[in-house]
Amino acid sequence: MRFRVSHTTQYKYSQPASESFAELRVWPQSNSSQQVLERRLILKPEVVVDHYVDYYGNNVEFFSVPYRHNSLTVTSVAEVETTKISPSESVLTTSVGEARQIFNSARYQHFEFLQPSSLVPLDQHKRIRKRFFRQAEEIGSALLALNTWIYKSFEYQSGVTNITTPISQIVAERRGVCQDFAHLMLAILRSNGIPSRYVSGYIEAYDPDLVDPEMIGAAASHAWVEVYLPGGMWWGLDPTNNQTAGERHVVVAVGRDYNDVAPMRGTFKGANDQKLNVMVSLERKKEPAAI
């Protein structure tokens, strides 16, 4: 599938800012399941943008506006082609016990995705952790069971949490948004010895070829989880929608938690009063007609 992705972040200041500095992670990845065909970044005011690839393989852009300005608008536009890649049956039917042995034998390769992070502590909720991943279970079935449990046990409700809300509060109140569900899933996976990472990106709200329910989290940046499977494949799981990540998911960045993949972070010199507006669009492009 081909998509046109647009992500706009706009700041309006009550008084002119004298300087702005920002770091962006809004450039979609090219990987085994998707290719970026075209991409551009539009800034108002216009300034020079620099770029590097971070430790996790994410495209990072950064810039400064060294003069007075009343607003800052950042728009990332990309055309991305996605394909669905599924794990083999032999991988998914590997027992949890055998998978753990494989992970332990190469623990250093994904060490950071087994450790706690600032937003994913591992020393809590032992009762929940022990409900999942029995030694004799098939790893694929166990992962899908966890995905479904989060979807059925927690209510998606925007505005009740923020990125600093601890997992303990999410569990106690049984509600949150996609970032919260991803962090909870990572905590359970990592505490069970399964390498896993946070994914930021976008999803298509509706399939134009089907009559289907709206995907949750499509109005803004979305978050889900990728699990490292025996055999070397990262498998995407979306607990917010109780799905595996597929052609309708566009990956932008990966990391230990949200702090590694925040779309935009920075600072400015000026009055504290500002207005923020974020607009995200994911539009499927029609396939060219066959000749």
N, C-alpha and C positions, 0 to 999 in steps of 0.2 A: 504494500500500500504506500501511496505517496501522500504526504501531508505538508501543508504550509503552516509553519509555527510562527506566531508573533507574540512577543512578551514585552510589554511596555511598563516601565516604572517612572512615575512622575512625582517630583517634589515641587511644591510651591511654598515659598518662604514669605512670612509676614513682613520681613524687612530684608533687603538685599543681603545675600551671603557674600562674604569677601573672598572665600576660597572653598572648594569642595574636593574631596578625595574619595575614590570609590574603587572597589574590587568586585568583579562580576564573574559569576559562573552560570551563564545563560546560553552558552554555545553547545548545542547537542553533540553527543559523541558519535564517532564512526566506530563501529565494532562488528562482531560477527552477525548481529541481528538487525543492524540498521546502518545506512550510509547517508552522510550529509552531502547533498548534491549542490547546494548553494547556501551561502550564509553571509549576512551583512549586519553591521551594527551602526545605528543612527543615533547621534548625540546632539542635543540642543541644550546649551551652546556647543558648537563644534570644537573639539580639541583632539590632540594626538592620543591614540590608544596603543598601549603596549600589551604584549601577550606572552604567556608561558604555560607550560604543562606542569601541573602539580604532582605530588608524590603518588596520588591515586589515579593519575592519567586524565584528570579533568582539564579542559581548556579554561584558562583564567585570563581575563582582561582587566587592565587597571589604567586609571587616568586621573588627572587632576585638572580642575578649572581654577587657574590662579588669578582670577579677576572677579569683580563684582557681578552678580547675576541674581535675578529674581526667581528663577525656576531652573530645574534640571530635569530633562526628559531623556530616558535611555530606552531605546527600542531595538530588540534583537529579532531579526527575521531570518528564517531558515526554511529550506525545502529538504525534507527527509524522506527516505524510502525505507520502509521496515519489512522484515520477513519474520515468519514464525519459525523458531528453532526449538524442538522439544527434546528432552533427555531420552535416551534409549530405554527400552523396557528392562534390560539387564541392570542398568544403573538404578532405576526406581525400585526394583525389587530386591536390591541389596539390603540386608538386615541392618538395623540401627547399630547393633554391636559391631558388625564387620565394618560399617562406615566409620565408626569412632576409631577403630584400629588404624584405618587408612589415614584419617585426619591426624591422629597422634604421631604417625610415622613421618609426617611432613608438616609438623606443627609450625615450624619456623616460617614456612612459606606464606601463611596467612595469620601470623601471630596477632597482628593488630585487630583482626576481625574476630578474635576469640576473647579479647580483653574487655574489661569495663571501660567506659568512656564517661565524659562529664554528664551526658544525657542518658546513658544506658548503664546504670549500676547493676551489678550481678549478685549482690548480697541480700536481695529481698525476695519475697514471694516464693519461698521454697515449696510451699504447698502446691502452688500453680505449676511450678517447674516440674515437679515429680509426676504430674498427671500425664505427661507426654514423653514419647521416645523410650518405650520399653525395648530392651535389648533384641528381642526376637521379631519386633515389628519391621515391616518393610519401610525403608526411609522415605519413599515417595508417599505412601499412605499416611505416615506419621506427620509429614510436613503439611499435607493437605488437610489433615484433621485439625492441626493447630490453626491454619488459615481460616477454616470454617468456624472454629471455636471463638476466635476473636470477632469475626463478623457477626455471629449470633449473640454473643455475650455483651457487646458494647454498642452503644448508640452513637451514631455520627451526629454531632451537634456543634456547629461552628460558634465561635465567640465565647465558649465556656472555658477554654484553656489558651495558653500561649506557649511559646517554645521553652519557657523555663518551668512549666508545670511538671512536677515530678511524676514518675510512673506510679508511685504509691497512691497519688491522688486519682489518677486515671482508673486504677483498679478499684479504689474505694467508691468512686462515683459512677463507674461503668459508662462513661461517655467521653467523647473527645473528637479529634479529627484525624486525618490520615497520618500526620506526623506522629501523633501519640500512639496510634496502633502499630506503626512501624517500629517505634522505639520499644514498645512492649514486646513485640514479636522478637526483636533482636535480643532483648534481655533473656527471654526463655530459650532461644536457640543457643546463644553463647554459653549460658550457664549449663547447657546440656552438651557442651563440647562440639558444637556444630558451627563452622565458620560462616559468618553472615555479615552483610553490609547494607547500609542505608542507600536508597536510590531516590534521587529527585528527578522530576520530569513532568510529562503531560500525558493526559489520556483523552481520547475522543468521547464526547458525551453520548452521542447516538450513532448507531450504525445505520447509514442511509439506506442500506439494502434490506434491513430487517425492521420488524416492529418489536423493539426491545426496550426494557427499562433504561432510564438514564444512569450512566455511570456516575458514582459518587466521587466528588472531588475534581470534576472536570472544569469547574469555573475558574480555577487558579492553578498554580503549580501543585503537582500531586507528589505523593511519597509512597514508596513500597519497599520491599526487601528482596535482596538476592541471596540465595543460599549456595554455597560451594558444595557440589556433589562429587562423590567418588568418580574418577575419570576425568576430572578437570573442568567441568562446565558450571557456570553460574546460572542458577535457575531463579527467575523472578516470580514472586508471590505477592499478591495484592490483597491483604486482609480487609481493607476497606470495602472492596467489591466482591470478596470471596472468589477470586479468579487467579489463574496464573497470568503473569504478564505476557502479552502477546503483541500482535501487529498494531493494536490500537494504543499501545504504550510507547512513548518516545522518551528515551533515556537522555538526561542532560549531564548528571554528575553522580558520583558514588563516593562513599566515605564511611567513617565509623558511626556518625550520627549527623543530625542536621547541621551542626556547627561546621562540618567539613564541606558542606555543599550549598550553603546559603546563597541564593541567587544574587544578592547585592548587599554589600556591607561597606560602610565608610563613615566619613565625618565631614562636617562643614563648620566654618566660622561665621557666626551670625546669631540672630535671635532664635530662641528655642522653639518658637511657635512655627509649625510647618504643617502642610497638608500633604498626605501621601495617597496616591491613586495607582492601583495596579490593574492592568488589563491583559488577559491571556486569551489567545485564540488558537485553536487547532482545527484546521479545515482540510478535509480529505479532497485530494485532487482526482479528477476523473482519469481513468486509465485511457491511453490513446487507443482509438478504434483499430481493430485488426484489418489488415489489407487483404 
